[in-house]
Amino acid sequence: MKRLQTILSNISIVSIHGDRNVDVMDICIDSRLVSKQSLFVALKGAQTDGHQFIAQVIEKGATAIVCESLPESLQEGIAYIQVANCNAVLGILAANFFDHPSRQFTLVGVTGTNGKTTCATLLFQLFTKLGYHCGLVSTVQNKIGDTISSATHTTPDAVTLQKLFATMRDANCSHVFMEVSSHAIHQQRIAGTHFAGACFTNITHDHLDYHKTFDEYIYVKKALFDSLDISAFALTNVDDKRGLLMLQNTIAQRKTYSLKTMADYKAKIIENNLNGLVMMIESNEVFFNMIGEFNAYNLLCVFGVAVELGEEKFEVLQVLSTLFGAEGRFDYFFSDKENIMGIVDYAHTPDALLNVLATIGKLRKGNETLFTVIGCGGNRDKGKRPLMATVACEHSDRVIFTADNPRNEEPMSIIRDMELGVPANHKRKYVCIADRREAIKTACSIAEDGDIILVAGKGHEKYQEVRDVKYPFDDKVVLKEMFQLFEK
């Protein structure tokens, strides 16, 4: 329970009608979850407007309403707080309600187009092995120590996030690592959150269905670093041409990492093969279980964060060398008899797909066939569909275009958009099979001893979303099933 007056601390208010000293038992943005003595925040969303449900939530027992437009008639005994923008104040309201949990542990945010999940997961694994009790907020899952809960968004809504932080605080977490998506920054879901540091991985073409322009996408990412305070650190990848832009206006301690130029944290790849990576970091030659240049950047980023948080360099490298990263990120295995290599990866942007295919290219012996099974999500950035197809066709021997999460679009319509990106000299290289299971089955039926099959786009996801229904589907499980089917 919290007094409304306390919850309203540091909020810019247009007007207040009613008693600000009422007690509040809960804070809600979903009218269906409102109960007695709830504070309801009327958000204006893309699909619904919370203002339409004000009368309904009052009937359910809400005693305080935060809104942008006051109802025509105000009920006695209800506190109405009018603000200019409900989204802008929600995170602060939630942080106030839960007693600012992010100030009570060390919180590090990871942002960028690719690598967020791997870096956040590695940080969680690393600090857990170093003896800390940790929390993780990621695309794949949320974790408090060994306790796992599923994640529905990369970054939860502001109320869910602060409630999760409060649970982590109450569980005595000392460190929390979280992915910070561009949507979350733009929608101010992280308002009221205190970061001890943030790191930037890279930025490429993604989410332009939402952000409209690449420049907007870049500056939304940058806003995370602009919001850091002077006691925090800001770590960026200077090999990305927008890396230094992230540090331009921050008052945090500026730090850099690189594989190619001078930086605070510098590394060099010595070996990169199917067995893993050998890198030179801080004059130490270290073996890592992970594969590919993109993972070299992820590992170096994690190393930099750990050192910024005061950990001993050699011990960090020792533990990092034992870790394996996140599920569905270059997740590879072999068929039992024919030695066909299967790879499942979340790559769903042109740059991420290029990174995976380039890594595979460096591992190839030269005589095997590389099959890529790839689709694009429905109701999302259409501009990247032909780009994904171009990358797949230029860097694979055989390509199968298929459904990803078609959502409310027809799978073949999405595939037709992809076909526009197929280079003229690669027209005979691809086929279209809308059914994802059949597409994977087809690749496995054609593949021969020593070949490679990449199934890209969904990674860790355990479902396929069609017409607002999520059906069970796991690329890794299906691929292993097909390996067994054709080896009998």
C-alpha positions as CSV (number, residue, x, y, z in Angstrom):
1,M,0.0,0.0,0.0
2,K,1.2,3.5,-0.9
3,R,-0.2,7.0,-0.5
4,L,-1.2,8.6,-3.8
5,Q,0.8,11.7,-2.8
6,T,4.0,9.6,-2.6
7,I,3.3,7.9,-6.0
8,L,2.9,11.4,-7.6
9,S,6.5,12.5,-6.6
10,N,8.4,14.1,-9.4
11,I,5.4,14.0,-11.8
12,S,4.5,17.0,-13.8
13,I,0.8,17.5,-13.2
14,V,-1.7,19.6,-15.1
15,S,-4.5,19.4,-12.5
16,I,-5.7,17.4,-9.6
17,H,-9.3,16.8,-8.6
18,G,-10.0,14.9,-5.4
19,D,-8.0,13.7,-2.4
20,R,-4.3,13.0,-3.1
21,N,-3.9,11.3,0.4
22,V,-5.9,8.2,-0.5
23,D,-4.2,4.8,-0.2
24,V,-3.3,2.9,-3.4
25,M,-3.0,-0.9,-3.4
26,D,-1.9,-1.4,-7.0
27,I,-1.1,0.4,-10.2
28,C,-2.7,-0.8,-13.5
29,I,-2.7,0.0,-17.2
30,D,-5.0,-2.9,-18.1
31,S,-8.6,-2.3,-17.1
32,R,-9.2,-6.0,-16.7
33,L,-6.7,-6.2,-13.8
34,V,-8.1,-3.3,-11.8
35,S,-9.3,-4.2,-8.3
36,K,-10.2,-2.3,-5.1
37,Q,-8.0,0.8,-4.4
38,S,-6.1,0.5,-7.7
39,L,-4.5,3.5,-9.4
40,F,-5.5,3.3,-13.1
41,V,-3.3,5.0,-15.8
42,A,-5.2,5.7,-19.0
43,L,-2.7,5.0,-21.7
44,K,-3.4,5.9,-25.3
45,G,-2.2,2.9,-27.4
46,A,-2.2,2.0,-31.0
47,Q,-5.2,-0.3,-30.6
48,T,-7.1,1.0,-27.6
49,D,-7.4,4.2,-25.5
50,G,-7.5,3.7,-21.7
51,H,-9.7,6.8,-21.3
52,Q,-12.6,4.7,-22.7
53,F,-12.4,2.4,-19.6
54,I,-12.3,5.0,-16.8
55,A,-16.0,4.5,-15.8
56,Q,-15.5,0.8,-15.9
57,V,-12.4,0.7,-13.6
58,I,-14.1,3.0,-11.1
59,E,-17.0,0.5,-10.9
60,K,-14.3,-2.2,-10.2
61,G,-12.9,-0.3,-7.3
62,A,-10.2,2.1,-8.6
63,T,-9.8,5.1,-6.4
64,A,-7.4,7.1,-8.5
65,I,-7.2,7.9,-12.2
66,V,-4.2,9.3,-14.1
67,C,-5.4,10.6,-17.5
68,E,-4.6,13.2,-20.2
69,S,-8.3,14.2,-20.6
70,L,-10.7,14.5,-17.7
71,P,-14.1,12.7,-18.0
72,E,-17.0,15.1,-18.5
73,S,-18.4,14.2,-15.0
74,L,-16.1,13.6,-12.0
75,Q,-17.2,11.1,-9.4
76,E,-17.1,11.9,-5.7
77,G,-14.4,10.1,-3.8
78,I,-12.2,9.5,-6.8
79,A,-8.9,11.3,-7.3
80,Y,-8.3,12.4,-10.9
81,I,-4.7,13.4,-11.9
82,Q,-4.5,15.1,-15.2
83,V,-1.1,14.9,-17.0
84,A,0.2,16.0,-20.4
85,N,1.4,12.5,-21.4
86,C,0.5,9.3,-19.5
87,N,3.3,7.3,-21.2
88,A,5.8,9.8,-20.1
89,V,4.9,9.6,-16.4
90,L,4.0,5.9,-16.1
91,G,7.5,4.6,-15.5
92,I,8.1,7.2,-12.7
93,L,4.7,6.4,-11.1
94,A,5.6,2.7,-11.1
95,A,9.1,3.3,-9.8
96,N,7.6,5.5,-7.0
97,F,5.0,2.8,-6.2
98,F,7.6,0.0,-5.9
99,D,10.1,2.2,-4.0
100,H,12.7,2.6,-6.9
101,P,14.0,-0.9,-6.9
102,S,16.6,-0.3,-9.7
103,R,18.4,2.0,-7.3
104,Q,19.0,-0.9,-4.9
105,F,21.0,-3.1,-7.2
106,T,23.5,-2.7,-10.0
107,L,21.6,-2.5,-13.3
108,V,23.2,-2.6,-16.7
109,G,21.3,-2.0,-19.9
110,V,22.3,-3.6,-23.3
111,T,21.0,-1.9,-26.5
112,G,21.7,-2.3,-30.2
113,T,20.2,-4.1,-33.1
114,N,22.0,-7.4,-32.7
115,G,23.8,-9.1,-29.8
116,K,21.5,-7.8,-27.0
117,T,20.3,-11.2,-25.9
118,T,23.8,-12.8,-26.1
119,C,25.5,-10.0,-24.1
120,A,22.8,-9.8,-21.4
121,T,22.8,-13.6,-21.0
122,L,26.5,-13.8,-20.9
123,L,26.6,-11.1,-18.2
124,F,24.1,-12.9,-16.2
125,Q,26.0,-16.2,-16.5
126,L,29.3,-14.5,-15.8
127,F,28.3,-12.7,-12.7
128,T,26.4,-15.7,-11.4
129,K,29.6,-17.8,-11.7
130,L,31.5,-15.0,-10.0
131,G,29.3,-15.6,-7.0
132,Y,26.7,-12.9,-7.3
133,H,22.9,-13.3,-7.1
134,C,21.7,-11.9,-10.4
135,G,18.6,-11.0,-12.4
136,L,18.1,-11.1,-16.2
137,V,15.5,-9.3,-18.4
138,S,15.8,-10.6,-21.9
139,T,14.0,-11.5,-25.1
140,V,14.4,-15.2,-24.3
141,Q,13.5,-15.3,-20.6
142,N,13.5,-13.4,-17.4
143,K,15.5,-15.0,-14.6
144,I,16.1,-14.4,-10.9
145,G,18.9,-16.7,-9.9
146,D,17.7,-20.2,-11.0
147,T,14.0,-19.1,-11.3
148,I,12.9,-18.6,-14.8
149,S,9.8,-16.9,-16.2
150,S,8.9,-16.5,-19.9
151,A,9.4,-13.1,-21.6
152,T,6.7,-11.7,-23.9
153,H,8.6,-8.6,-24.9
154,T,12.3,-7.7,-25.1
155,T,11.6,-5.0,-22.5
156,P,8.3,-5.3,-20.5
157,D,5.8,-2.4,-20.0
158,A,6.8,0.1,-17.3
159,V,4.6,-1.3,-14.6
160,T,5.6,-4.9,-15.2
161,L,9.3,-3.9,-15.4
162,Q,9.2,-2.1,-12.1
163,K,7.3,-4.9,-10.5
164,L,9.9,-7.4,-11.8
165,F,12.7,-5.1,-10.5
166,A,11.0,-5.1,-7.1
167,T,10.8,-8.9,-7.1
168,M,14.6,-9.0,-7.9
169,R,15.3,-6.5,-5.1
170,D,13.3,-8.6,-2.7
171,A,15.2,-11.7,-3.8
172,N,18.4,-9.8,-2.9
173,C,19.8,-9.6,-6.4
174,S,23.0,-7.6,-6.4
175,H,23.2,-7.3,-10.2
176,V,20.6,-7.2,-13.0
177,F,21.3,-7.2,-16.7
178,M,18.6,-6.3,-19.2
179,E,18.1,-5.9,-22.9
180,V,16.8,-2.4,-23.7
181,S,14.8,-2.3,-27.0
182,S,14.2,0.8,-29.1
183,H,10.5,0.4,-28.6
184,A,11.0,0.5,-24.8
185,I,13.1,3.7,-25.0
186,H,10.7,5.4,-27.4
187,Q,7.6,4.5,-25.4
188,Q,9.4,5.5,-22.1
189,R,9.0,2.1,-20.5
190,I,12.4,2.6,-18.8
191,A,11.4,6.0,-17.3
192,G,12.1,5.9,-13.6
193,T,14.8,3.3,-14.0
194,H,18.3,3.9,-12.7
195,F,21.2,2.4,-14.7
196,A,24.7,1.9,-13.4
197,G,25.8,1.5,-16.9
198,A,24.8,0.8,-20.5
199,C,26.5,-0.7,-23.5
200,F,25.9,-0.5,-27.3
201,T,26.5,-3.4,-29.6
202,N,25.7,-2.2,-33.1
203,I,22.9,-0.7,-35.2
204,T,21.5,-1.9,-38.5
205,H,18.3,-1.9,-40.5
206,D,15.4,-3.0,-38.2
207,H,12.1,-1.9,-36.8
208,L,11.6,0.8,-39.5
209,D,7.9,-0.1,-39.6
210,Y,7.8,1.5,-36.1
211,H,10.5,4.2,-36.3
212,K,9.9,5.2,-39.9
213,T,13.4,6.4,-40.5
214,F,16.8,5.0,-39.7
215,D,17.9,8.3,-38.2
216,E,15.0,8.2,-35.7
217,Y,15.9,4.6,-34.8
218,I,19.5,5.6,-34.2
219,Y,18.6,8.6,-32.0
220,V,16.1,6.5,-30.0
221,K,19.0,4.2,-29.1
222,K,21.1,7.1,-28.3
223,A,18.5,8.4,-25.8
224,L,19.5,5.6,-23.4
225,F,23.0,7.0,-23.1
226,D,21.8,10.6,-22.9
227,S,19.8,9.7,-19.9
228,L,22.7,8.1,-17.9
229,D,24.0,10.1,-14.8
230,I,27.6,11.0,-14.1
231,S,28.2,8.0,-11.9
232,A,27.3,5.5,-14.7
233,F,29.4,4.2,-17.5
234,A,28.6,4.2,-21.2
235,L,30.4,1.5,-23.3
236,T,30.2,1.5,-27.1
237,N,31.4,-0.5,-30.0
238,V,33.6,2.0,-32.0
239,D,33.9,-0.4,-34.9
240,D,30.3,0.4,-35.7
241,K,30.2,3.7,-37.6
242,R,27.5,5.0,-35.2
243,G,29.2,3.8,-32.1
244,L,30.8,7.1,-31.1
245,L,27.5,8.9,-31.7
246,M,26.0,7.1,-28.7
247,L,28.5,8.9,-26.5
248,Q,28.1,12.4,-27.9
249,N,25.9,13.9,-25.2
250,T,26.2,11.6,-22.3
251,I,27.6,12.8,-19.0
252,A,28.4,9.2,-18.0
253,Q,32.0,7.8,-18.1
254,R,32.7,7.1,-21.8
255,K,34.3,3.8,-22.7
256,T,34.9,2.0,-26.0
257,Y,35.7,-1.5,-27.3
258,S,37.0,-2.6,-30.6
259,L,38.5,-5.4,-32.7
260,K,39.9,-3.1,-35.3
261,T,41.1,0.2,-33.8
262,M,42.3,1.8,-30.6
263,A,39.9,1.5,-27.8
264,D,39.7,1.1,-24.0
265,Y,39.0,-2.6,-24.5
266,K,40.8,-4.1,-27.4
267,A,40.9,-7.7,-28.7
268,K,42.2,-9.6,-31.7
269,I,40.8,-12.8,-33.2
270,I,43.6,-15.4,-33.5
271,E,41.5,-18.5,-34.4
272,N,37.9,-18.8,-35.5
273,N,36.6,-22.3,-36.3
274,L,34.0,-24.9,-35.3
275,N,35.8,-25.6,-32.1
276,G,35.4,-21.9,-30.9
277,L,37.3,-18.7,-30.8
278,V,40.8,-17.9,-29.7
279,M,41.3,-14.2,-28.9
280,M,44.0,-12.0,-27.5
281,I,42.5,-9.8,-24.8
282,E,44.6,-7.6,-22.5
283,S,47.8,-9.6,-23.4
284,N,45.9,-12.9,-22.6
285,E,45.3,-15.5,-25.2
286,V,42.0,-17.0,-24.3
287,F,39.8,-19.8,-25.8
288,F,36.1,-19.3,-25.9
289,N,33.4,-21.9,-26.7
290,M,31.5,-19.5,-29.0
291,I,31.9,-19.1,-32.7
292,G,32.2,-16.1,-35.1
293,E,33.4,-12.5,-35.3
294,F,30.0,-11.3,-34.0
295,N,30.5,-13.3,-30.9
296,A,34.0,-11.9,-30.5
297,Y,32.3,-8.5,-30.2
298,N,29.8,-9.8,-27.7
299,L,32.5,-11.4,-25.6
300,L,34.6,-8.2,-25.6
301,C,31.6,-6.1,-24.7
302,V,30.8,-8.3,-21.7
303,F,34.5,-8.2,-20.7
304,G,34.4,-4.4,-20.8
305,V,31.2,-4.2,-18.7
306,A,32.6,-6.6,-16.1
307,V,35.8,-4.6,-15.7
308,E,33.8,-1.3,-15.5
309,L,31.8,-2.9,-12.6
310,G,35.1,-3.6,-10.8
311,E,35.8,-7.2,-11.5
312,E,39.3,-8.6,-11.8
313,K,40.3,-9.0,-15.5
314,F,41.9,-12.4,-15.4
315,E,39.1,-14.0,-13.4
316,V,36.5,-12.5,-15.8
317,L,38.4,-14.1,-18.8
318,Q,38.7,-17.4,-17.0
319,V,34.9,-17.6,-16.4
320,L,34.0,-16.2,-19.8
321,S,36.0,-19.0,-21.5
322,T,33.6,-21.6,-20.0
323,L,30.3,-20.0,-21.2
324,F,28.1,-20.8,-24.2
325,G,25.8,-17.8,-24.7
326,A,22.1,-17.7,-25.4
327,E,19.7,-20.2,-26.8
328,G,18.9,-19.9,-30.5
329,R,22.0,-17.8,-31.2
330,F,24.2,-19.8,-33.6
331,D,22.9,-22.9,-31.9
332,Y,24.5,-25.8,-33.8
333,F,24.5,-29.6,-33.8
334,F,25.1,-32.5,-36.1
335,S,23.0,-35.3,-37.5
336,D,24.0,-38.7,-36.1
337,K,24.9,-40.6,-39.3
338,E,25.5,-38.2,-42.2
339,N,27.3,-35.5,-40.3
340,I,25.0,-32.8,-41.6
341,M,25.5,-29.6,-39.6
342,G,22.3,-27.9,-38.4
343,I,22.3,-24.3,-37.2
344,V,19.4,-22.4,-35.6
345,D,19.8,-18.7,-35.3
346,Y,17.5,-15.8,-34.4
347,A,19.0,-13.7,-37.3
348,H,16.0,-11.6,-38.4
349,T,17.7,-8.5,-39.8
350,P,19.9,-8.3,-43.0
351,D,23.0,-7.6,-41.0
352,A,22.4,-10.4,-38.5
353,L,21.8,-12.9,-41.3
354,L,25.0,-11.7,-43.1
355,N,27.0,-12.1,-39.9
356,V,25.8,-15.7,-39.5
357,L,26.3,-16.6,-43.1
358,A,29.8,-14.9,-43.1
359,T,30.7,-17.0,-40.1
360,I,29.5,-20.2,-41.7
361,G,31.5,-19.2,-44.9
362,K,34.7,-19.0,-42.8
363,L,34.1,-22.4,-41.3
364,R,33.4,-24.2,-44.6
365,K,35.9,-26.5,-46.2
366,G,34.6,-25.7,-49.7
367,N,32.8,-28.8,-51.0
368,E,29.7,-28.8,-48.9
369,T,26.3,-27.3,-49.8
370,L,24.9,-24.6,-47.6
371,F,21.1,-24.5,-47.3
372,T,19.4,-21.5,-45.8
373,V,15.8,-21.7,-44.7
374,I,14.5,-18.1,-44.1
375,G,11.4,-16.1,-43.8
376,C,10.3,-12.6,-42.6
377,G,7.7,-11.7,-39.9
378,G,4.3,-10.4,-40.9
379,N,3.0,-6.9,-39.9
380,R,6.6,-5.7,-39.5
381,D,9.2,-3.7,-41.4
382,K,8.5,-4.7,-45.1
383,G,11.6,-2.8,-46.3
384,K,14.0,-5.5,-45.0
385,R,12.3,-8.4,-46.7
386,P,14.0,-8.0,-50.1
387,L,17.3,-7.2,-48.3
388,M,17.0,-10.5,-46.3
389,A,16.5,-12.4,-49.6
390,T,19.5,-10.7,-51.2
391,V,21.8,-11.7,-48.3
392,A,20.5,-15.3,-48.2
393,C,20.9,-15.8,-51.9
394,E,24.3,-14.2,-52.2
395,H,25.8,-16.2,-49.4
396,S,24.1,-19.6,-49.6
397,D,24.1,-22.4,-52.2
398,R,20.4,-23.2,-51.9
399,V,17.7,-21.1,-50.3
400,I,14.2,-21.9,-49.2
401,F,11.9,-19.0,-48.5
402,T,9.2,-19.8,-46.0
403,A,6.9,-18.4,-43.3
404,D,8.4,-16.9,-40.1
405,N,5.6,-15.5,-37.9
406,P,3.2,-14.4,-40.6
407,R,0.8,-12.9,-38.0
408,N,-2.1,-11.3,-39.9
409,E,-0.4,-11.4,-43.4
410,E,-0.6,-14.2,-45.9
411,P,2.7,-16.1,-45.9
412,M,3.0,-16.1,-49.7
413,S,2.5,-12.3,-49.8
414,I,5.5,-11.9,-47.5
415,I,7.5,-14.3,-49.6
416,R,6.7,-12.4,-52.8
417,D,8.1,-9.3,-51.1
418,M,11.3,-11.2,-50.4
419,E,11.6,-12.4,-53.9
420,L,12.0,-8.8,-55.1
421,G,15.4,-8.9,-53.6
422,V,16.7,-12.0,-55.4
423,P,19.6,-11.1,-57.7
424,A,19.0,-11.9,-61.3
425,N,21.9,-14.4,-61.3
426,H,20.5,-16.3,-58.4
427,K,16.9,-17.0,-59.7
428,R,17.5,-20.7,-59.9
429,K,19.0,-20.9,-56.4
430,Y,15.8,-20.6,-54.4
431,V,12.4,-22.2,-53.9
432,C,9.3,-21.1,-52.0
433,I,7.7,-23.4,-49.5
434,A,5.3,-21.4,-47.2
435,D,4.9,-24.2,-44.6
436,R,7.9,-23.9,-42.3
437,R,8.0,-27.5,-41.3
438,E,7.9,-28.6,-44.9
439,A,10.6,-26.1,-45.8
440,I,12.9,-27.6,-43.1
441,K,11.9,-31.1,-44.2
442,T,12.8,-30.4,-47.8
443,A,16.3,-29.0,-46.9
444,C,17.0,-32.2,-44.8
445,S,15.7,-34.5,-47.6
446,I,18.1,-32.9,-50.1
447,A,21.2,-32.4,-47.8
448,E,24.0,-34.9,-48.1
449,D,26.9,-35.9,-45.8
450,G,28.8,-32.9,-44.6
451,D,26.3,-30.3,-45.8
452,I,25.1,-27.4,-43.7
453,I,21.5,-26.3,-43.0
454,L,20.8,-22.9,-41.5
455,V,17.3,-22.3,-40.2
456,A,17.1,-18.5,-39.4
457,G,14.8,-16.0,-38.1
458,K,13.1,-17.5,-35.0
459,G,15.9,-18.9,-32.9
460,H,14.7,-19.4,-29.3
461,E,11.0,-19.0,-30.1
462,K,8.8,-21.9,-29.3
463,Y,5.8,-20.8,-31.4
464,Q,4.6,-19.6,-34.8
465,E,2.2,-16.8,-34.7
466,V,-0.6,-17.0,-37.3
467,R,-3.8,-14.8,-37.2
468,D,-3.3,-13.8,-33.6
469,V,-2.8,-17.5,-32.5
470,K,0.5,-18.8,-31.3
471,Y,1.0,-22.4,-32.4
472,P,3.8,-24.6,-30.9
473,F,6.8,-24.6,-33.2
474,D,10.5,-24.9,-32.3
475,D,13.0,-24.7,-35.2
476,K,15.6,-26.7,-33.2
477,V,13.2,-29.5,-32.4
478,V,11.8,-29.7,-35.9
479,L,15.3,-29.7,-37.5
480,K,16.4,-32.6,-35.2
481,E,13.2,-34.5,-36.0
482,M,13.9,-34.2,-39.7
483,F,17.5,-35.3,-39.2
484,Q,16.2,-38.5,-37.6
485,L,13.5,-39.0,-40.2
486,F,16.0,-39.1,-43.1
487,E,18.6,-41.1,-41.3
488,K,16.4,-44.2,-40.7
